Amino acid sequence: AQSVTQLGSHVSVSEGALVLLRCNYSSSVPPYLFWYVQYPNQGLQLLLKYTSAATLVKGINGFEAEFKKSETSFHLTKPSAHMSDAAEYFCAVSEPAGGSYIPTFGRGTSLIVHP
Amino acid sequence: DGGITQSPKYLFRKEGQNVTLSCEQNLNHDAMYWYRQDPGQGLRLIYYSHIVNDFQKGDIAEGYSVSREKKESFPLTVTSAQKNPTAFYLCASGTLAKNIQYFGAGTRLSVL
């Protein structure tokens, strides 16, 4: 069975500071891992995806995430936060289930950026 | 423009009433999904469909129903059996090969 744990429901950073959003997963098979971003009253948008190629995955808007199998982690980082990064971020994991991939989402982390 | 369209953006339900949320996609995706989003609980899967005329229950299907008569459309009905329907509902579509989901802008359902 697959599951995702996002540590911290809220993360607060100053503009220009490092952003680190934590995600740990559980999966019985090699997983696919995702980060999505949601702006207020909107749907989710894919930031990046890991599919067993390079362990460091670069996404949109300067975000990247590193897959660490030994730690079962897929943390999201950005070197310098911008006010426009304030949003809800969701980590998700999927694995084959009868030939289909149904993702499980974490509870989300709200990123707050202070000027 | 290609994408997923959810309507209406806001919906109000009266006691004992069934309401239907629309989801249409023109991305030629085989798979479509409905999620319910409540504050602090992430996204929970209601129903999904990988092919026309076939759909499967997700984790919280009770009180909901769907149909998939066309590839482009996957409407969700919130029935009177759903006693706590107030939430943000998200529809998504995707291809099984790429395993990426594309989301609509959501429908916010409230109870009068």
Interface residues (C-beta under 8 A of the other chain):
Chain A: S9 Y32 F34 Y36 N41 Q42 G43 L44 Q45 L46 K49 T51 F90 S94 G99 S100 Y101 I102 P103 F105 G106 R107 G108
Chain B: I4 Q6 A31 Y35 G40 Q41 G42 L43 L45 Y48 H50 G58 L90 A92 L96 N99 I100 Q101 Y102 F103 G104 A105 G106 R108
